[in-house]
Amino acid sequence: MATPPSLSIDSLLAELAGAEIAQHPVEVHGSLVGLICGGVGRDKSQWFKALLDLINDGQLPPPSLTQLLEELYQDTLARITDADFGFTPMAPEEEEPLSSRVEALSLWVQSFLTGIAMVQPKLNRASKDIKEVINDLAEITQVEFDVVDDPESEAAYIELLEFTRMSALLCYAEFVREPGIKDQDSTLH
């Protein structure tokens, strides 16, 4: 499933700037994924309010940004609930300097952790594996941004990105999806 052009980092950045919201698109996506993986209600009144609390002090954005956030929610939910859609954290393109991509990953993870903590009251009672994943994610937020742009650092970044992706899916499985129960929104292929 290709990402719609309207959900590119540049498109989101322009809408956020137009609404005078000082969040980077990766932060918005991280918050949204954290909310979803933490079990926020799928009714717009629940997820949208929680997201606005995180990114805009609860203030309603302009209609064009509201529509874009709804698209982002639907796209993200589809990717998380159906493995064939290939969920991945929002990240800058490979052409961007590695330090920019590492910084974006750190921002995404910080926002993810904030989102999941906001809606998951049982976080401190999660399984040992999830507690470990949360601790490891917290360490990712401490990474250095002055990285050398070499093959070894690139490989390390790709590993961190994959770990982050799998961690989000594990959190979703722990807090949202009950074992053995198929999501309502997904279909068998």
N, C-alpha and C positions, 0 to 999 in steps of 0.2 A: 504494500500500500504506500503510494507516494504521498509525501506531505504536500498538502495544497499550498500553492504559492502565497495565499493570504496568511498562512501560518508561519511564514519564514521569519527569521530573527529580524530582518530589516523591516518587514511590514509591521510586525508587532512593536518594534522600537519606534517607528514613526507614529503609530497610534498612541502609544504610551506617552511619548513626548508631546503630542498634540493635546493630550488630556492632562498634561503637566504632572504625570506620575513618574517619580524618579526611581523606577524599578527597571532593571534590565530584563528582557524577555526570558532569559534562562531562570531568573529568580521567580518570575510569574509562573513559569512552567514547573519549576521545582516545588513551589507552594501548592500548586494545583495537584501535582502527583502525590505530594505528601498528604493532602486532604483526602484524595481518592483512596490511597493505600491505607490511610488511617480509619477509613470507614465512614466518611461524611455521607450524608444522605444524598441520593441521586436526584432528588427534587431540586429544581433550580433555586428555590427559596433557601435551601440549606447550603449547597456548595457555593453558590454565588455570594451569599452574605459572608460566609467564612473567608472566601478568597478576597473579597473587598476589604474585610477587616485586616487582612494581612498586607495587601498591596496599596490600599488607598484610604486608610483610616475609616473604613466603612462607608465612604462617600461613593455615590453612584457616578460612574463615568459617563461620558457622552455615548449616545446610541451606537455609533460606529464601533467603539471599543467594546461595548457590551456585546454586540453581535460577534465580534472577533473572539472574545473570551468564551462565548457559548460554543463557537466552532472549535476552539482549542480544547474545551472540556470534552466535547463529543468525540473528537479525534483521539484525544489522550485516553479516554475511557475505552474506546474501541480497541486501541492498541494494547492496553493493559489486560483487558478481559479476553482477548483472542490472540494466542501466541503466534498465529499466522500473520498478524499485522505488524509484528516486529517493534515492540515498544523499545525506545531508547531515550535517555535524557536529552533534552534540547542542548545542542552544542554548536559553537561556530564551525564553519566549514574547515576542511583540512588545510586549505590555503592560508588560513590565519596563522600568525606566529604561535608556536607551541605555548609560550607564556600566556597568551590571551586565552587559549583553550583551557589551560590549567586553571586560570583564574575563574573562567566561566563555570567550570566543573565545581570548583569550590563554592561559588555563589549558588549554583543549583542545589548542591548537597545541603548547604546551610538552610536554604528555603524549604527543601524537602523535609528536613528535620523539624523545622518550625511548624510546617503544615501538619505533619503527622502528630506532633505533640499537642497541637491545638485541639484535635478531634479524637484522640485516642487516650481515654482516661486509664486504660489498662496497660499502658506502655511499660510501667515499672513492674508489671506482673506478666510480661511477655515471656515466651520461652527463652531458654538459655541462648539458643542460636540467634534469635532476634535481638536480644540484649547485646550480644557480641557484635552483630551486624551494625546496630545503632552506634556502638562505641567506635567501631572501625570507620563508619561514615563520619563521625565527629572528628576523627583524626584527619580525614581527607580535607576537612575545612581548614586545617592548619598547614597545608602544603605550601612550599615556597613558590612564588610566581616567577622568580628569576631562574628559569630552567634553561639549560643548554639545548639548542635545537639540533639534536643528533638522533640517530636511529635508536639508541638505548633509551633515551628520554621519551621518544615517541612511543616506543613499545610499552614503557611504564605507564604513560598516559592512557594508552588503549586498554591496558589491564585495569586501571582505576575506573575508566568509563564502563567497562564490562562488569566490574564488581559492583559499581553503583547501580547499573541496570538490574542485575540479578538481586541486589539487596531490596530494591523497590518492589520487584515481583514477589520476593519472599515476604515482605511486609504485607503486601496485598493478600497473599495466601493466608497469612496468619490472622489478620484482622478483619478481612472481608469475606473471603471465600471459605466456606466450610469444606473440609475434605470430602471428596466423593460427590459433591453437589456442583452441577454445571451452572454457570452464570445464566441468568435470565436473558441477557442481551447477546449471548454467544450462540452459535449454531454448530452442529456437527458437520465436519467436512469429510 
